[in-house]
Amino acid sequence: MRIFRNISLAAVAIFLLSACQIKHGNKQETAETQQAETSVPTLTDIELGDLQRNSVSLKSEISKNQITIIDFWASWCGPCRAEMPLMVNIYNQYKDQGLGIIGISLDSDYNAWEKAITDNKLTWTQLSDLRGWDSYAAQNYHVTAIPYTIIVDKNAKIMASGLRGEKLEKFVNNYFNTPH
């Protein structure tokens, strides 16, 4: 009888411990799931110089639009320059609906940067610290290749990154043509 009672107590103890672990596990998974659903990465604010060499807050510019494409590029980058006509078309099509673009150049030559902006008719905000690949923005946002885009909402929450060409155009089109 005593052995039976010890086995029964051991079984009850194992059951109780398992239930606590399962419950704890479920509670933990729920918290992790909720955190993943509610914590969207947000860009940290930085300041860079514009063409007039004024310091501009990235978040201040972002807050002016429903969504903003942050476009990392450089005048010497062939694929970046090839992408510019599409960027101009996207901007012209959606700017009145709340699209903003901020160009962040990885140029180190002011004159080349300015000429590329003029030649490509880039009418949106352009920023650079003229430090090339040592750009604070590129380092801060872990940009290792260009062209590279980060799309954020007005609160600087990241919605997508790395979109180019047709994928970028489709994302912007879907955003502005889908009810929110």
Backbone hydrogen bonds, N-H to C=O, Kabsch-Sander energy under -0.5 kcal/mol:
donor,donor_aa,acceptor,acceptor_aa,energy
5,R,1,M,-2.5
6,N,2,R,-2.2
7,I,3,I,-2.6
8,S,4,F,-2.6
9,L,5,R,-2.6
10,A,6,N,-2.3
11,A,7,I,-2.5
12,V,8,S,-2.5
13,A,9,L,-2.6
14,I,10,A,-2.5
15,F,11,A,-2.5
16,L,12,V,-2.8
17,L,13,A,-2.6
18,S,14,I,-2.6
19,A,15,F,-2.6
20,C,16,L,-2.3
21,Q,17,L,-2.4
22,I,18,S,-3.0
23,K,19,A,-3.0
24,H,20,C,-3.1
25,G,21,Q,-3.1
26,N,22,I,-3.0
27,K,23,K,-2.8
28,Q,24,H,-2.6
29,E,25,G,-2.7
30,T,26,N,-2.6
31,A,27,K,-2.2
32,E,28,Q,-2.7
33,T,29,E,-3.0
34,Q,30,T,-3.0
35,Q,31,A,-2.5
36,A,32,E,-2.6
37,E,33,T,-2.1
38,T,34,Q,-2.2
39,S,35,Q,-2.7
40,V,38,T,-1.1
43,L,156,A,-2.7
48,L,56,V,-2.0
49,G,128,S,-0.8
50,D,54,N,-1.9
53,R,50,D,-2.0
56,V,48,L,-3.0
58,L,46,I,-2.8
61,E,57,S,-1.8
62,I,58,L,-2.5
63,S,59,K,-2.2
64,K,61,E,-1.2
65,N,62,I,-1.8
66,Q,98,G,-1.7
67,I,98,G,-1.7
68,T,152,V,-2.6
69,I,100,G,-2.7
70,I,68,T,-0.6
70,I,150,I,-3.2
71,D,69,I,-0.7
71,D,102,I,-2.7
72,F,70,I,-0.7
72,F,148,Y,-3.3
73,W,71,D,-0.5
73,W,104,I,-2.0
77,C,74,A,-1.4
78,G,76,W,-0.8
81,R,77,C,-2.4
82,A,78,G,-2.4
83,E,79,P,-1.3
84,M,80,C,-0.8
84,M,81,R,-0.6
86,L,83,E,-0.5
87,M,83,E,-1.9
88,V,84,M,-2.8
89,N,85,P,-2.2
90,I,86,L,-2.8
91,Y,87,M,-2.6
92,N,88,V,-2.8
93,Q,89,N,-2.1
94,Y,90,I,-2.0
95,K,91,Y,-2.3
97,Q,94,Y,-1.3
98,G,94,Y,-0.6
98,G,95,K,-0.9
99,L,94,Y,-1.7
100,G,67,I,-2.2
102,I,69,I,-2.8
103,G,125,T,-3.0
104,I,71,D,-3.0
105,S,103,G,-0.6
105,S,127,L,-2.6
106,L,73,W,-2.8
110,Y,108,S,-0.6
113,W,109,D,-2.2
114,E,110,Y,-2.9
115,K,111,N,-2.4
116,A,112,A,-2.2
117,I,113,W,-1.9
118,T,114,E,-2.2
119,D,115,K,-3.4
120,N,116,A,-2.1
121,K,118,T,-1.1
122,L,117,I,-2.3
123,T,121,K,-0.9
125,T,101,I,-0.7
127,L,103,G,-3.2
128,S,49,G,-2.5
132,G,107,D,-1.7
134,D,131,R,-2.0
135,S,132,G,-1.8
139,Q,135,S,-2.3
140,N,136,Y,-3.0
141,Y,137,A,-2.5
142,H,139,Q,-1.0
143,V,138,A,-2.8
144,T,142,H,-0.6
148,Y,72,F,-1.6
150,I,70,I,-1.8
151,I,160,A,-3.2
152,V,68,T,-2.4
152,V,150,I,-0.5
153,D,157,K,-1.9
154,K,66,Q,-1.0
156,A,153,D,-2.2
158,I,41,P,-3.1
159,M,151,I,-3.5
160,A,151,I,-1.5
162,G,149,T,-3.3
167,K,164,R,-1.2
168,L,164,R,-1.0
169,E,165,G,-2.4
170,K,166,E,-2.6
171,F,167,K,-2.2
172,V,168,L,-2.3
173,N,169,E,-2.5
174,N,170,K,-2.8
175,Y,171,F,-2.4
176,F,172,V,-2.3
177,N,173,N,-1.3
178,T,175,Y,-0.8
